[in-house]
Amino acid sequence: MRKISIFLLFCLFQFSSILLAQNSKPVRFLYQVFENIDIQRDVEFGAVTNSDGKTEKLLLDIYSPLGDTQTDRPVMLLFHGGGFRPGNDKTQSYIVRLANDFAKRGYVCVSANYRIRTAPKDDQKGTMTDALSDAMSALDWIRSNHEKLKVDLKKIIVGGGSAGGMLAVNFCCKDQTASEKWDKSGIVALIDLWGSPDPSYLFSTVDKNDPPTILVHGTADKLVNYENSVQLAKQLESNHVKYELVTLEGGEHTPVKFYDLFAEKIAVFIYRLHARQE
């Protein structure tokens, strides 16, 4: 009996050691588990007529973990900021940083352009309508190419910063009507980076069917009022939508000095959604 007990203890110790070793490995989606990524640039996903009456090609970039064998990866569709004016596009620095970061965590990240204008405030509804149409075209392109991208269309995350955040909020809160098809199927999360719109740029209404949302905003933002995110959080709460408001004390607009902090918050928020679905 004594020999059996010692043997059992040895087996338990070995098993515990294996579990400990496994648990010490970085967890996919929570941490960066890939060293390198593959980037496909300037993929055309549509052609539209812009506000100047000219034909404009819509382009996107794809960031994928290099050497990944998983075929049902979540996909993150990201929109740049810039006030809906010329000057920024899908290569905006913090969007690129986010796409690189989360591709290394195991996501496929797509950064897409959308129509912008030299004077967006002259027709804010038209500006948003064009951007929303282009955003849906990007999502439809992902859906049409999901096998090649090796992504799971039941795990779509939509996000953006500043104007891109305003676009993402309107995109995820917009609903289908009798006269307009609007397919939000598969969207499991919204990332709003200092882009909660004020009433002048909010053309959608929050309801209980909107995706779980993480809001990131600095209290010293002079371009997009932090109070916008507070109010949006209240709307999400009153409609029983899961959310988290990441408040960056003293953070100004585009508070990249807090990147490591809010990136981890985003990773944890989305990971918990995945864990609940799997």
NUMARDO-945672 format. One record per residue: residue in three letters; x, y, z of N, C-alpha, C in turn. Coordinates in pm, whole numbers, plus 50000, padded with zeros to 5 digits. Layout:
BEGIN
ALA;X;Y;Z;X;Y;Z;X;Y;Z
...
This chain:
BEGIN
MET;50083;49880;50000;50000;50000;50000;50087;50126;50000
ARG;50198;50117;50077;50286;50231;50086;50347;50263;49950
LYS;50389;50156;49875;50448;50177;49744;50347;50238;49647
ILE;50221;50188;49654;50116;50241;49566;50091;50388;49596
SER;50089;50424;49724;50064;50562;49763;50173;50654;49711
ILE;50298;50610;49723;50409;50690;49674;50400;50707;49523
PHE;50362;50596;49455;50350;50602;49310;50240;50700;49269
LEU;50127;50695;49340;50017;50786;49310;50057;50931;49333
LEU;50130;50952;49442;50177;51088;49470;50271;51137;49360
PHE;50357;51045;49313;50450;51082;49206;50373;51119;49079
CYS;50270;51039;49047;50190;51066;48928;50117;51199;48940
LEU;50063;51225;49059;49993;51351;49082;50088;51469;49067
PHE;50209;51452;49118;50309;51558;49108;50345;51585;48963
GLN;50364;51478;48884;50397;51494;48744;50285;51563;48668
PHE;50159;51519;48697;50043;51578;48630;50030;51726;48665
SER;50052;51758;48792;50044;51897;48836;50151;51981;48768
SER;50269;51924;48751;50378;51996;48686;50345;52026;48540
ILE;50280;51928;48474;50242;51948;48334;50138;52060;48324
LEU;50039;52055;48412;49936;52159;48412;49996;52296;48437
LEU;50089;52303;48532;50153;52430;48564;50230;52483;48444
ALA;50299;52393;48374;50376;52434;48257;50283;52486;48147
GLN;50169;52415;48129;50074;52459;48027;50015;52595;48063
ASN;49982;52610;48189;49920;52734;48233;50016;52852;48232
SER;50147;52822;48228;50244;52930;48227;50264;52988;48088
LYS;50210;52919;47985;50223;52967;47849;50130;53086;47827
PRO;50169;53181;47743;50081;53294;47713;49949;53246;47654
VAL;49842;53307;47693;49709;53267;47648;49673;53343;47521
ARG;49638;53270;47418;49598;53331;47292;49482;53427;47314
PHE;49485;53539;47244;49387;53647;47251;49411;53740;47370
LEU;49462;53687;47480;49494;53773;47594;49632;53835;47578
TYR;49727;53756;47529;49865;53802;47518;49917;53781;47377
GLN;50028;53842;47346;50091;53822;47216;50156;53684;47214
VAL;50106;53597;47128;50158;53461;47119;50231;53437;46987
PHE;50230;53536;46899;50301;53528;46772;50406;53639;46766
GLU;50523;53604;46716;50630;53703;46707;50616;53792;46584
ASN;50566;53733;46476;50559;53806;46349;50420;53800;46289
ILE;50391;53897;46203;50262;53901;46136;50283;53920;45986
ASP;50178;53887;45913;50177;53909;45768;50083;54026;45740
ILE;50124;54118;45653;50042;54235;45620;50016;54237;45469
GLN;49888;54240;45433;49849;54260;45293;49795;54401;45281
ARG;49858;54481;45199;49824;54622;45190;49744;54655;45063
ASP;49660;54756;45077;49589;54815;44963;49505;54715;44886
VAL;49429;54635;44958;49333;54543;44896;49206;54621;44864
GLU;49164;54618;44740;49045;54694;44700;48919;54617;44738
PHE;48828;54685;44807;48702;54620;44844;48579;54691;44787
GLY;48600;54795;44708;48488;54863;44646;48530;54988;44573
ALA;48436;55043;44497;48457;55171;44428;48331;55254;44445
VAL;48348;55380;44482;48233;55466;44514;48253;55604;44451
THR;48146;55682;44452;48154;55821;44410;48165;55909;44533
ASN;48270;55988;44542;48289;56070;44662;48213;56202;44652
SER;48230;56286;44752;48154;56411;44760;48191;56510;44651
ASP;48305;56488;44586;48346;56573;44475;48297;56519;44341
GLY;48221;56410;44346;48170;56352;44223;48268;56264;44149
LYS;48379;56231;44212;48482;56149;44149;48475;56005;44200
THR;48517;55912;44115;48522;55771;44155;48642;55749;44246
GLU;48617;55681;44354;48722;55657;44453;48728;55508;44486
LYS;48848;55451;44482;48867;55312;44521;48875;55302;44673
LEU;48807;55206;44729;48813;55182;44872;48914;55070;44899
LEU;49008;55096;44988;49117;55003;45015;49122;54963;45162
LEU;49176;54845;45186;49195;54798;45323;49327;54725;45335
ASP;49375;54715;45458;49496;54639;45490;49458;54526;45584
ILE;49524;54411;45568;49494;54292;45649;49618;54254;45729
TYR;49602;54238;45859;49709;54199;45950;49675;54061;46007
SER;49760;53962;45980;49734;53826;46026;49856;53770;46098
PRO;49834;53686;46200;49947;53623;46269;50020;53526;46175
LEU;50150;53545;46160;50228;53464;46067;50247;53323;46123
GLY;50219;53224;46038;50237;53085;46079;50121;53028;46157
ASP;50012;53100;46169;49896;53053;46245;49823;52945;46166
THR;49787;52836;46232;49716;52726;46166;49567;52724;46201
GLN;49525;52810;46292;49384;52812;46329;49301;52870;46215
THR;49185;52811;46190;49104;52851;46075;48974;52922;46112
ASP;48950;52940;46240;48825;53004;46283;48856;53123;46374
ARG;48940;53211;46323;48990;53321;46406;48891;53437;46411
PRO;48884;53506;46524;48802;53628;46529;48865;53735;46441
VAL;48780;53821;46385;48828;53926;46296;48790;54062;46353
MET;48884;54154;46345;48865;54288;46400;48868;54389;46285
LEU;48758;54459;46264;48747;54561;46159;48764;54698;46222
LEU;48867;54771;46179;48905;54896;46244;48894;55015;46150
PHE;48850;55130;46206;48834;55253;46128;48916;55366;46190
HIS;48990;55435;46106;49078;55543;46149;49000;55668;46187
GLY;49068;55761;46253;49009;55889;46288;49053;55998;46191
GLY;49030;56123;46233;49069;56235;46148;48960;56334;46120
GLY;48850;56324;46195;48744;56423;46181;48668;56416;46050
PHE;48675;56299;45981;48610;56279;45851;48669;56371;45744
ARG;48788;56425;45770;48856;56515;45675;48982;56447;45622
PRO;49033;56493;45506;49160;56439;45454;49274;56460;45553
GLY;49368;56367;45552;49484;56378;45642;49519;56248;45708
ASN;49419;56161;45727;49444;56030;45785;49373;55924;45701
ASP;49423;55801;45712;49360;55689;45644;49386;55563;45724
LYS;49373;55448;45660;49386;55320;45727;49525;55296;45788
THR;49622;55381;45755;49757;55367;45809;49782;55460;45928
GLN;49678;55516;45984;49694;55602;46102;49772;55525;46210
SER;49864;55591;46275;49964;55522;46358;49904;55436;46468
TYR;49805;55488;46544;49755;55406;46654;49666;55292;46605
ILE;49604;55308;46487;49527;55198;46428;49623;55087;46384
VAL;49735;55127;46322;49836;55029;46282;49893;54958;46405
ARG;49918;55033;46511;49971;54972;46634;49873;54872;46692
LEU;49746;54908;46694;49643;54819;46746;49631;54693;46660
ALA;49636;54712;46528;49624;54598;46436;49743;54503;46451
ASN;49864;54558;46461;49982;54475;46483;49973;54399;46615
ASP;49936;54471;46719;49927;54415;46852;49829;54297;46856
PHE;49708;54321;46807;49606;54217;46820;49624;54105;46719
ALA;49691;54129;46608;49728;54019;46519;49825;53925;46590
LYS;49917;53982;46666;50011;53899;46743;49941;53824;46855
ARG;49826;53871;46895;49747;53799;46997;49661;53689;46935
GLY;49655;53685;46801;49581;53577;46735;49461;53621;46654
TYR;49435;53751;46650;49324;53802;46571;49368;53828;46427
VAL;49272;53831;46335;49294;53889;46203;49236;54030;46209
CYS;49318;54129;46179;49276;54268;46189;49271;54332;46050
VAL;49162;54401;46024;49142;54468;45895;49123;54617;45920
SER;49210;54697;45861;49199;54843;45871;49149;54895;45737
ALA;49031;54959;45739;48966;54996;45613;48949;55147;45600
ASN;48963;55194;45477;48932;55333;45447;48781;55351;45430
TYR;48738;55475;45437;48599;55512;45410;48601;55654;45354
ARG;48492;55694;45292;48489;55827;45231;48499;55939;45335
ILE;48582;56038;45303;48597;56156;45386;48572;56279;45299
ARG;48565;56398;45361;48532;56520;45288;48617;56636;45338
THR;48632;56736;45253;48705;56855;45296;48623;56939;45393
ALA;48491;56930;45385;48404;57007;45475;48293;56917;45528
PRO;48327;56822;45614;48228;56723;45660;48112;56783;45739
LYS;48135;56895;45808;48029;56953;45891;47923;57024;45809
ASP;47950;57047;45680;47849;57109;45594;47731;57015;45573
ASP;47756;56886;45582;47650;56785;45567;47689;56664;45652
GLN;47666;56675;45782;47711;56570;45874;47638;56438;45850
LYS;47509;56446;45820;47436;56322;45795;47486;56255;45668
GLY;47511;56335;45562;47565;56278;45438;47703;56220;45458
THR;47784;56288;45539;47918;56239;45571;47911;56103;45639
MET;47823;56091;45738;47810;55965;45811;47747;55857;45724
THR;47650;55895;45642;47585;55798;45554;47685;55734;45459
ASP;47772;55816;45399;47875;55763;45309;47971;55670;45385
ALA;48014;55715;45502;48109;55635;45580;48047;55502;45623
LEU;47920;55505;45663;47851;55382;45704;47839;55285;45588
SER;47806;55337;45471;47795;55252;45354;47928;55184;45322
ASP;48037;55259;45333;48170;55204;45305;48210;55102;45412
ALA;48173;55130;45535;48204;55036;45644;48133;54903;45623
MET;48008;54908;45580;47935;54784;45553;47994;54712;45433
SER;48041;54787;45334;48107;54724;45220;48232;54648;45264
ALA;48306;54707;45358;48425;54639;45412;48387;54511;45484
LEU;48280;54518;45563;48236;54398;45635;48184;54293;45538
ASP;48111;54335;45436;48063;54240;45336;48179;54175;45262
TRP;48287;54252;45237;48405;54195;45172;48467;54087;45262
ILE;48474;54115;45390;48527;54015;45484;48441;53889;45480
ARG;48310;53907;45480;48220;53792;45475;48241;53709;45349
SER;48259;53778;45236;48278;53707;45109;48412;53636;45103
ASN;48508;53682;45181;48644;53626;45177;48683;53555;45306
HIS;48584;53515;45385;48615;53462;45518;48693;53331;45513
GLU;48672;53249;45411;48746;53124;45402;48893;53150;45375
LYS;48921;53242;45286;49060;53277;45256;49127;53344;45376
LEU;49051;53425;45446;49104;53494;45564;49114;53402;45685
LYS;49042;53290;45679;49036;53194;45790;48982;53260;45918
VAL;48866;53324;45902;48804;53392;46016;48665;53335;46042
ASP;48620;53350;46164;48490;53305;46209;48392;53422;46200
LEU;48292;53411;46116;48198;53520;46097;48099;53536;46212
LYS;48114;53451;46312;48035;53468;46434;48114;53542;46541
LYS;48236;53584;46505;48322;53655;46599;48383;53777;46531
ILE;48300;53876;46506;48343;53999;46441;48347;54111;46544
ILE;48460;54180;46551;48474;54296;46640;48488;54419;46552
VAL;48411;54522;46582;48417;54648;46507;48470;54756;46600
GLY;48565;54835;46552;48621;54940;46637;48676;55056;46558
GLY;48705;55163;46628;48764;55279;46564;48798;55386;46666
GLY;48877;55483;46620;48918;55591;46708;48874;55726;46656
SER;48831;55813;46747;48788;55948;46713;48675;55942;46611
ALA;48691;55999;46492;48586;55990;46391;48555;55844;46358
GLY;48659;55760;46359;48638;55618;46336;48558;55553;46447
GLY;48573;55604;46569;48491;55558;46680;48345;55599;46662
MET;48325;55723;46616;48188;55769;46588;48124;55682;46481
LEU;48203;55649;46379;48155;55561;46273;48121;55423;46330
ALA;48209;55369;46412;48187;55236;46468;48063;55231;46557
VAL;48042;55336;46637;47924;55341;46724;47797;55344;46641
ASN;47793;55433;46542;47676;55441;46455;47655;55310;46380
PHE;47764;55249;46337;47758;55123;46262;47695;55012;46345
CYS;47740;55000;46470;47694;54890;46554;47556;54914;46617
CYS;47514;55039;46623;47383;55071;46682;47274;55088;46576
LYS;47315;55096;46450;47218;55112;46342;47139;54983;46324
ASP;47012;54995;46290;46925;54878;46274;46863;54874;46135
GLN;46831;54754;46095;46766;54735;45966;46623;54789;45970
THR;46580;54845;45858;46443;54895;45847;46376;54829;45726
ALA;46249;54860;45708;46176;54802;45596;46235;54845;45462
SER;46298;54962;45460;46351;55016;45334;46502;54999;45320
GLU;46570;54958;45427;46716;54948;45422;46766;54823;45494
LYS;46838;54740;45419;46899;54622;45478;47022;54665;45558
TRP;47040;54607;45675;47158;54639;45758;47195;54515;45837
ASP;47296;54444;45790;47332;54315;45846;47443;54328;45950
LYS;47406;54319;46077;47504;54324;46187;47533;54185;46243
SER;47490;54082;46174;47507;53946;46226;47655;53916;46248
GLY;47684;53851;46359;47820;53810;46390;47903;53910;46464
ILE;47852;54033;46481;47929;54133;46555;47915;54106;46705
VAL;48026;54075;46769;48022;54035;46911;48076;54143;47004
ALA;48140;54248;46948;48195;54352;47035;48220;54480;46956
LEU;48215;54591;47029;48243;54723;46975;48354;54787;47058
ILE;48456;54840;46990;48566;54912;47055;48554;55059;47017
ASP;48525;55143;47113;48507;55286;47090;48623;55361;47156
LEU;48716;55407;47074;48833;55480;47124;48811;55629;47108
TRP;48787;55697;47219;48767;55842;47225;48687;55894;47105
GLY;48577;55820;47073;48497;55857;46958;48348;55857;46983
SER;48307;55862;47110;48164;55865;47138;48104;55993;47079
PRO;48009;55978;46987;47958;56098;46917;47864;56182;47003
ASP;47868;56313;46978;47766;56398;47039;47642;56388;46948
PRO;47528;56447;46987;47405;56431;46908;47418;56468;46761
SER;47510;56560;46727;47521;56603;46587;47576;56493;46496
TYR;47647;56395;46554;47701;56285;46474;47644;56150;46517
LEU;47538;56150;46594;47476;56024;46636;47345;56006;46561
PHE;47346;55913;46467;47229;55889;46383;47168;55751;46408
SER;47214;55685;46512;47163;55553;46550;47124;55556;46697
THR;47040;55463;46737;46988;55459;46874;47033;55331;46942
VAL;47082;55342;47064;47123;55226;47142;47001;55145;47181
ASP;47010;55012;47165;46905;54924;47214;46968;54795;47267
LYS;46885;54708;47321;46933;54588;47389;47003;54489;47296
ASN;46986;54503;47165;47046;54411;47070;47184;54454;47022
ASP;47232;54567;47073;47363;54616;47031;47474;54535;47098
PRO;47593;54528;47036;47699;54442;47089;47764;54497;47215
PRO;47820;54409;47297;47899;54454;47412;48003;54555;47370
THR;48022;54658;47452;48102;54773;47412;48205;54809;47516
ILE;48328;54833;47471;48430;54890;47559;48463;55029;47508
LEU;48453;55127;47597;48480;55267;47565;48609;55309;47632
VAL;48697;55375;47557;48823;55426;47610;48825;55576;47586
HIS;48843;55655;47694;48837;55800;47677;48915;55871;47787
GLY;48983;55977;47747;49058;56059;47842;48973;56173;47894
THR;48991;56203;48021;48910;56308;48084;48946;56449;48038
ALA;49063;56466;47977;49107;56599;47933;49096;56616;47782
ASP;49014;56534;47719;48995;56541;47574;48923;56670;47537
LYS;48986;56752;47454;48928;56881;47414;48862;56876;47276
LEU;48875;56764;47207;48815;56750;47074;48685;56671;47078
VAL;48685;56563;47153;48564;56483;47173;48542;56475;47324
ASN;48436;56535;47371;48413;56548;47514;48403;56412;47584
TYR;48478;56397;47692;48471;56274;47772;48329;56245;47817
GLU;48251;56348;47841;48113;56331;47887;48030;56254;47784
ASN;48069;56262;47656;47999;56184;47554;48003;56034;47585
SER;48120;55988;47631;48134;55846;47664;48056;55811;47791
VAL;48054;55905;47885;47975;55883;48007;47827;55866;47971
GLN;47778;55951;47883;47638;55944;47843;47610;55817;47763
LEU;47703;55780;47675;47685;55657;47598;47685;55535;47690
ALA;47771;55537;47790;47775;55427;47887;47641;55415;47960
LYS;47582;55528;47994;47451;55527;48061;47344;55467;47971
GLN;47350;55500;47842;47253;55444;47748;47271;55293;47735
LEU;47395;55250;47730;47422;55106;47722;47370;55035;47847
GLU;47396;55095;47962;47351;55034;48087;47199;55027;48096
SER;47132;55134;48057;46985;55136;48066;46921;55037;47970
ASN;46996;54999;47865;46945;54901;47770;47002;54761;47795
HIS;47069;54745;47908;47122;54616;47952;47223;54558;47852
VAL;47303;54647;47794;47413;54605;47706;47541;54600;47788
LYS;47610;54489;47782;47737;54477;47855;47835;54583;47806
TYR;47901;54651;47900;47996;54755;47860;48102;54774;47968
GLU;48210;54841;47928;48313;54886;48022;48363;55022;47976
LEU;48365;55117;48066;48419;55249;48036;48558;55259;48099
VAL;48660;55268;48014;48798;55282;48060;48829;55431;48063
THR;48833;55487;48182;48857;55630;48200;49007;55655;48218
LEU;49062;55738;48132;49204;55772;48140;49216;55910;48203
GLU;49246;55915;48329;49253;56042;48402;49363;56131;48344
GLY;49323;56251;48300;49418;56344;48241;49451;56316;48096
GLY;49392;56212;48042;49420;56177;47903;49358;56275;47806
GLU;49438;56318;47708;49389;56409;47606;49339;56328;47486
HIS;49308;56397;47376;49259;56326;47258;49373;56241;47200
THR;49337;56120;47157;49435;56022;47110;49544;56000;47215
PRO;49507;55947;47330;49601;55934;47443;49689;55810;47433
VAL;49778;55808;47334;49858;55688;47308;49957;55656;47419
LYS;49986;55754;47507;50078;55723;47617;50016;55621;47713
PHE;49884;55603;47706;49815;55505;47789;49792;55375;47712
TYR;49859;55359;47596;49826;55246;47508;49831;55111;47579
ASP;49939;55082;47649;49954;54951;47712;49839;54923;47808
LEU;49796;55026;47880;49687;55009;47976;49557;54975;47905
PHE;49519;55057;47805;49387;55031;47746;49388;54912;47650
ALA;49504;54879;47593;49511;54760;47507;49484;54634;47588
GLU;49540;54628;47709;49515;54512;47795;49369;54506;47838
LYS;49310;54622;47865;49168;54626;47901;49082;54572;47786
ILE;49115;54613;47664;49040;54566;47547;49057;54415;47531
ALA;49181;54367;47545;49208;54224;47529;49128;54141;47628
VAL;49126;54184;47752;49052;54110;47856;48902;54115;47830
PHE;48852;54232;47794;48708;54249;47769;48661;54156;47657
ILE;48735;54152;47547;48694;54069;47434;48716;53921;47464
TYR;48824;53889;47534;48852;53749;47567;48739;53689;47650
ARG;48688;53764;47743;48578;53714;47825;48454;53687;47741
LEU;48434;53763;47635;48322;53738;47546;48344;53609;47470
HIS;48468;53585;47423;48499;53459;47353;48478;53340;47445
ALA;48529;53352;47567;48522;53240;47662;48377;53204;47690
ARG;48291;53303;47692;48150;53278;47720;48083;53206;47603
GLN;48135;53225;47480;48073;53165;47363;48126;53026;47334
GLU;48246;52995;47377;48309;52868;47338;48272;52756;47434
